[in-house]
């Protein structure tokens, strides 16, 4: 399959780096994220910790022996998942074909994206730059014509523990160079080679990919079985036509906007917030989804980003509810510092009209009744026919908390 | 200020008071505990401005005084010391906590910024703590934790003609407890007490004690032994709960409480992501089921007596469990009307307790 360009992006020490953002006081110290206690295991290690030989999946107790000053931070998966969703959203700005492999890595099929973003290297650099600008996290990116080589290339682009040598974090392997790139690697680097297969290959005298590439296919099949044998033979010869399969399941719906001029008051921000909440809710309704968690994102004049979220009692696709929640999240934030960008979103999406926890009629609360939901859909149809301004959301103005 | 005190006595006083301290408060002094020593009497106070808890203990005092020490730290230090006497000595510059060969020096927080709990003047009644504590335990879990609707974060204490009532609701369920013949309040009086204060009260309350309740217009205080808890009241009008309590309940299921609870807990394992469990009520049994598209499904039949017409109602299993846990007795009654109307859990014997819960509508 010539012409295909696959990009693999892998966040650098993801969990540990995320924790460092939350705990700047730990910067420069050897940090691992993982379980403490006698049986805890390291989930991720900062590069400072790796210098001591600390690796992920190592027992925390052993890591402590290797590095007595080690700081162990307990994992917070909900937080990482939130950031991961934004990372994937950022990737999908380059191509709709994004296949997440884990919270911190994804394949992108960028075959058609070159025209917009320039060369592979320029595109990869731009992706890394955006991820860093938005999330404060560095990543390593590999680009090649197959998933196999792209993944190995991002590995090659990783920072080396303890090395201060400048790394641009991008490794592009041109089609003509792919076989050479593969050949000298240990066969164990290939997809599907675990410890058992690795041992069998070594027993056959196969150490490197080059050894494997020239090993007779028949012999390989008889030793490893037809499926594995054939697959390894293909991979070793640079043949890997597995496509990037986009994860079509929507994880979150959000809207963000950078203002031409920084906003410095709640009254300036409120109309924007209401408008964005309504658009987010409408996109959810169009997909027949409702979200339980409302997110608010602010980027300040100094480019520092603040995010807030709140999980509701019941999922919603009602712009009024999204706006009200986002407004509550906005309360108490120092908007006078100057807001450069505002974002509103919902996540924890579920199909609309599923199970609904009913409420007692206490009066005064926003009703999530079938009536309101039907009214919202009717309004959507009116807007589709008569334009955006035909019906505008009315949200009660914010009450001054001091008043 | 200088005194000595047994570690365990001091630990208890400090942990009680520190539950009202707020470590994340903007006002740093609120993350501290105030120590007031007069003679041999030490009063330890923690406050987050809304809730104040103080604990009085007898110590061997040698120098009167007042100091504020970081709540979490000083409580943890005292808790971890070797058993035996603890000595605390404070001056303007530093505080010393010591016991045996351990010695901690803490930087004090200026004491003059610590809020003085207002004096509460008002109606005072003394009751046996046991009943009151039981009632609180039964209703307080139904109060809301959503600060955006403050009025529901409290427990209503209401004096009706036939006795005291406690009511709490988060709008999905409502717990109601009545104490016939008991009057804590003046006739017709209704107060809405923050559930957080009551939760702390039930934690510390000794059921054997006599509980003294003082009620003013805007505050309430509870006192027993050396323990005083005071809190602001919630001013907003509590919703009219009486009209929510259904009278016409044609379907009635009577079931062994523990067997039902165990079955719900098992079936709930398949009800992930807030998905409901279904109760299919039939003549001699109730069938519990739950499913989710990712994992599969669970079904369990529980023997029961059922009067009424067969129906299926879905509930949030957590709310069912909460209700079944607070209702006393070996058997419980679950009353229903239809799959979208409130259901009621109540004991078989008495009418004093009622737990109302809303179903989940399933398509």
Boltz contact constraints between the chains, C-beta under 6 A:
constraints:
  - contact:
      token1: [A, 353]
      token2: [B, 363]
      max_distance: 6.0
  - contact:
      token1: [A, 355]
      token2: [B, 276]
      max_distance: 6.0
  - contact:
      token1: [A, 355]
      token2: [B, 360]
      max_distance: 6.0
  - contact:
      token1: [A, 355]
      token2: [B, 362]
      max_distance: 6.0
  - contact:
      token1: [A, 356]
      token2: [B, 361]
      max_distance: 6.0
  - contact:
      token1: [A, 357]
      token2: [B, 172]
      max_distance: 6.0
  - contact:
      token1: [A, 357]
      token2: [B, 316]
      max_distance: 6.0
  - contact:
      token1: [A, 357]
      token2: [B, 360]
      max_distance: 6.0
  - contact:
      token1: [A, 358]
      token2: [B, 358]
      max_distance: 6.0
  - contact:
      token1: [A, 358]
      token2: [B, 359]
      max_distance: 6.0
  - contact:
      token1: [A, 358]
      token2: [B, 361]
      max_distance: 6.0
  - contact:
      token1: [A, 359]
      token2: [B, 171]
      max_distance: 6.0
  - contact:
      token1: [A, 359]
      token2: [B, 358]
      max_distance: 6.0
  - contact:
      token1: [A, 360]
      token2: [B, 171]
      max_distance: 6.0
  - contact:
      token1: [A, 360]
      token2: [B, 244]
      max_distance: 6.0
  - contact:
      token1: [A, 360]
      token2: [B, 358]
      max_distance: 6.0
  - contact:
      token1: [A, 362]
      token2: [B, 171]
      max_distance: 6.0
  - contact:
      token1: [A, 362]
      token2: [B, 239]
      max_distance: 6.0
